[in-house]
Amino acid sequence: MITDPKTVPNKSFSRFFYSISIVLTFYILQFFINESYALLGSLFFNTLTLPIIWLLEEKKNIYKKLRPEILFLLTNIFIMVVFLSVLTQKYGRPDLAFDNVCQQLICK
């Protein structure tokens, strides 16, 4: 889904910031749920922002450097970085080792 051309932003800068947004959402969700569901949740929540990004990409703007979709994605990334730093301060570093998924999902 991440690499499908129909489900990602059209422009390369938007794709770059969109992928960063997926990763940050994954790390935020990993504080609350396990890795497998955090990845699915990250894709789901970022897919909800795609219509906004596509709409902003289609708009003609006068500014060549700062396009509205990039501004939207940068604001989104900034909010997620702040939220991730607050969660890290409160709960400590998340477990980033992708091991023992069976124990977390089924085998308990």
KESELUM-972466 format. One line per 10 residues: for each residue x, y, z of C-alpha. Coordinates in Angstrom, 2 decimals. Each point is the difference from the previous one (the first is absolute). Layout:
BEGIN
X:Y:Z; ...
This chain:
BEGIN
0.00:0.00:0.00; 2.85:2.40:0.74; 1.48:-0.49:-3.47; -3.25:-0.10:-1.97; -0.15:3.09:-2.25; -3.76:0.38:0.50; 0.23:0.18:3.81; 2.90:2.42:0.50; 0.37:3.71:-0.78; 0.83:0.91:-3.60
3.02:2.25:0.48; 3.36:-1.23:1.24; 0.34:2.50:2.86; -3.46:-0.93:1.22; 0.88:-3.70:-0.18; 3.15:0.61:2.04; -1.84:1.84:2.78; -2.89:-2.47:-0.15; 2.37:-2.90:0.66; 1.52:1.86:2.95
-3.53:0.51:1.30; -0.69:-3.74:-0.24; 3.14:-0.80:2.00; -0.73:2.56:2.71; -3.58:-1.21:0.35; 1.32:-3.55:0.34; 2.31:1.01:2.86; -2.78:1.88:1.75; -2.41:-2.93:-0.29; 2.66:-2.40:1.21
-0.32:1.56:3.46; -3.59:-1.22:0.15; -0.21:-3.17:-2.14; 2.41:-2.63:-1.33; 2.11:0.29:-3.16; -2.29:-1.80:-2.44; -3.08:2.00:0.88; 2.01:3.21:0.29; 1.12:-0.37:-3.62; -3.56:-0.62:-1.19
-1.30:2.89:2.10; 2.69:2.28:-1.36; -0.97:-0.82:-3.57; -3.69:0.47:0.83; 0.39:3.41:1.66; 2.31:1.32:-2.71; -2.31:-1.24:-2.74; -2.69:2.22:1.49; 2.16:3.05:-0.74; 0.51:-0.89:-3.67
-3.11:1.80:-1.35; 1.22:3.21:1.64; 3.47:-0.44:-1.47; -1.37:-0.76:-3.47; -2.25:3.05:0.17; 2.90:2.21:1.03; 2.23:-1.44:-2.73; -2.52:0.91:-2.69; -0.24:3.64:1.06; 1.94:2.53:-2.00
2.09:2.18:2.25; 2.25:2.97:-0.54; 2.72:-1.18:2.34; 2.31:-2.52:-1.61; 2.05:-0.79:3.11; -2.65:-0.56:2.65; -2.92:-1.91:-1.45; -3.15:-0.45:2.10; 0.24:-3.80:0.17; 3.55:0.25:1.32
-1.13:2.52:2.60; -2.82:-2.33:1.06; 2.34:-2.98:0.27; 2.68:1.97:1.85; -2.57:1.21:2.51; -1.23:-3.55:0.41; 3.57:-1.27:0.52; 0.75:2.77:2.51; -3.06:-0.91:2.07; 0.97:-3.68:-0.07
3.60:0.73:1.04; -1.23:2.06:2.95; -2.47:-2.74:0.97; 2.71:-2.66:-0.35; 2.40:1.96:2.19; -2.71:0.43:2.66; -0.71:-3.74:-0.07; 3.71:-0.78:0.21; 0.37:2.28:3.01; -3.00:-1.57:1.71
0.49:-3.70:-0.81; 3.64:-0.29:-0.99; 1.35:-1.42:-3.22; -2.33:-2.38:-1.86; 1.05:-3.56:-0.68; 1.21:0.17:-3.58; 1.13:-3.62:-0.30; -2.40:-1.84:-2.29; 0.27:-3.30:1.81; -2.43:-2.21:1.77
-3.01:1.22:-1.96; -1.59:-3.44:0.38; 0.08:0.35:3.77; -1.61:3.43:-0.18; -2.75:-0.97:-2.43; -1.01:-3.63:0.48; 2.17:-2.08:2.25; -0.66:1.62:3.37
